Amino acid sequence: MYRYDQYDQAMVDARVAEFRDQVERRLSGAMTEDQFKPLRLMNGLYLQLHAYMLRVAIPYGTLSSTQMRALADIARKYDKGYAHFTTRQNVQYNWIQLKETPDLLADLARVEMHAIQTSGNCIRNISSDQFAGVAGDEVIDPRPHAELLRQWSSFHPEFSFLPRKFKIAVIASDADRAAMRLHDIGIRIVRRDGVLGAQVFAGGGMGRTPMIAPEIRDFVPEDQMVSYCEAILRVYNRHGRRDNKYKARIKILVHETGADKFREEVEAEFAHMQPLDLDPPRAELARIKAFFAPPEYAAIEDGYDTSDPDFRIWAETNLFPHKQPGYAAATISLKPVGGIPGDASAEQMDIVADLAARYSMDEVRVTHAQNLVLPNVRQDRLYALWQELDAAGLAPANLDRASDIIACPGLDYCSLANARSIPIAQEVAKRLAPIEREVGALQIKMSGCINACGHHHAGHIGVLGVDKKGVESYQLLLGGSAAEDVSLAKITGPGFDERGIVDAIETVTSVYRDAREGDERFLDTYRRLGMAPFKEALYDKA
């Protein structure tokens, strides 16, 4: 994994000192909240319903055990003993005191972490595939390219005040495990005629107006990827709306301009930039790639004992095949039935850090689905790992199942939310738990408002919380996917109250169970049948 050099460390240390001064001025009254707000947002600090929330960057979701232990210590020292892992592979703390924030950031800086550009109208944390570097279906490990983009975008003077926030995902396989086409820029590393490069998409996103990013260029050579991204951002920065925040995202610009016209403008800007030689030298990418060299794997054969039925179920559900024979990537579910999706206690984070050090070559990944991954586990040690996870309550065998629900913090914490997400997710998980294994792959995603932090548009089943004349109401959506078969979910019809939405999800699941053919996924059954039978079951009996 990447390690800070003197420039990285100097950058985060200087930001801590700068923010310490800003906080002192705010607390003394020398600075108003209106003056302070843009400064705190540059450091990932939000003012939520009950307290400040700090969002910490985890670039492309990769952590060391030392960093995970530091996150656990921060949860104990500055929060209420837990943290929340997000769909952008970041971590959030919901009970932060302003006066303690500079010390918190200093603690992060000591372990090569920060909260820079996790909020505000800038380029946010670069996300990637949680199985990057170990997946057998990838062209290369995409994380060095993600790191190169992180370095290029950090404090970029031209893109620090964009019309709106900007999100980039980088993958390197046909399978999309990072919702790449639902980003402002989506990059798939490809190999064409033996040459590495990038297939580039732009204009995706969720929120109030969800859109799937169209392809902007089929192939950009590897050593021109940065300047091509810069060309896209220049066009967006030039034409993106600043008079209406609801129409300020690049997806609106691409949609209203048209993909063809937008592509023409990007190509013209890209051609204009070529004489400027803005791409980093090949030596810089080679330097970064060296940090991501594969570890020294032992020569062992594939195979492990599955005579324990509980372990066998976990292995069948939560393990991902590794490109190295004799190894596996193990997903640690943060979704116990009835739990809060994505939350982990300080004690659990300490346990994960210890397991990463002993079982996974000192590495942890945060996933797009708010879980954790140990990417390098010897197969002959999987049973021992599972036993320790099970003893710690970290072994739900539910990856991509009904209780593996993505949910935002909702109205329990967020000042933007219209409805609660957490209690709905908890009740749905409890209701569907008895039939979870029979149902199979079923991705349920919930958001407490139209901003879609819970990615409800991309759920096989999506839930959107809305305010209906001062009362919490929930819209039900069906048919979304964030994977390579990307699609946007559609609203079934009138919304439901808190109890009704749980009943509605159970009804939809029952229709699927009755109508599916063989081992057909819910999503495939829905695509085959369409909305009609689900709507009939939901509304015709009302």
URFENUR-V664866 format. One record per backbone hydrogen bond with DSSP energy under -0.5 kcal/mol. NH is the residue of the N-H (numbers start at 1). CO is the residue of the C=O. Records with the same first field share a line. If there is no record, write none. Layout:
NH->CO, CO
This chain:
9->5
10->6
11->7
12->8
13->9
14->10
15->11
16->12
17->13
18->14
19->15
20->16
21->17
22->18
23->19
24->20
25->21
26->22
27->23
28->24
29->25, 26
30->25
31->25
36->32
37->33
38->34
39->36
40->36
41->37
42->38
43->40
44->41
45->40
46->44, 53
48->46, 51
49->413
52->96
53->46
54->93
55->44
56->54, 91
57->114
60->126
61->58
62->59
63->364
65->362
68->64
69->65
70->66
71->67
72->68
73->69
74->70
75->71
76->72
77->73
78->74
79->74, 75
81->75
83->344
84->92
85->342
86->90
89->86
91->56
92->84
93->54
96->52
100->97
101->97, 98
104->100
105->101
106->102
107->103
108->104
109->105
110->106
111->108
112->109
113->108
117->42
118->115
122->120
124->122, 166
127->168
129->170
132->129
134->131
135->131
138->135
139->172
142->140
144->141
146->142
147->143
148->144
149->145
150->146
151->147
152->148
153->149
154->150
156->153
159->156
162->121
166->122
169->185
170->127
171->187
174->137
177->175
182->179
183->180
184->167
185->167
186->201
187->169
188->199
189->171, 187
190->197
192->195
195->192
197->190
198->220
199->188
200->198, 217
201->186
202->214
203->184
204->183
205->211
209->206
211->205
213->181
214->202
216->200
217->200
220->198
222->196
224->221
225->222
228->224
229->225
230->226
231->227
232->228
233->229
234->230
235->231
236->232
237->233
238->234
239->235
240->236
241->247
247->244
248->245
252->249
253->249
254->250
255->251
256->252
257->253
258->254
262->258
263->259
264->260
265->261
266->262
267->263
268->264
269->265
270->266
271->267
272->268
273->269
274->270
276->273
277->273, 274
284->281
285->281
286->282
287->283
288->284
289->285
290->286
291->287, 288
292->288, 289
293->290
297->295
300->298, 325
309->307
312->308
313->309
314->310
315->311
316->312
317->313
318->314
319->315
320->329
322->327
323->134
325->323
327->324
328->377
329->320
330->328, 374
331->318, 329
332->372
333->331
339->336
341->339
342->334
343->340
344->83
346->81
349->345
350->346
351->347
352->348
353->349
354->350
355->351
356->352
357->353
358->354
359->355
360->355, 356
362->356
363->356, 360
364->63
365->373
366->61
367->371
370->367
372->332
373->365
374->330
375->373
377->328
378->359, 376
379->326
381->378
382->379
385->381
386->382
387->383
388->384
389->385
390->386
391->387
392->388
393->390
394->389
398->396
401->398
404->401
405->403
406->444
408->446
411->419
412->409
413->410
414->410
417->414
418->448
419->448
425->421
426->422
427->423
428->424
429->425
430->426
431->427
432->428
433->429
435->432
436->432, 433
439->435
440->436
442->400
444->442
445->461
446->406
447->463
452->449
455->452
458->455
459->456
460->443
461->443
462->477
463->445
464->475
465->447
466->473
468->466, 471
469->467
471->468
473->466
474->496
475->464
477->462
478->490
479->460
480->459
481->487
486->483
487->481
489->457
490->478
492->476
496->474
501->497
502->498
503->499
504->500
505->501
506->502
507->503
508->504
509->505
510->506
511->507
512->508
513->509
514->510
515->511
516->512
518->516
520->517
522->441
525->521
526->522
527->523
528->524
529->525
530->526
534->531
535->531
536->532
537->533
538->534
539->535
540->535, 536
542->539
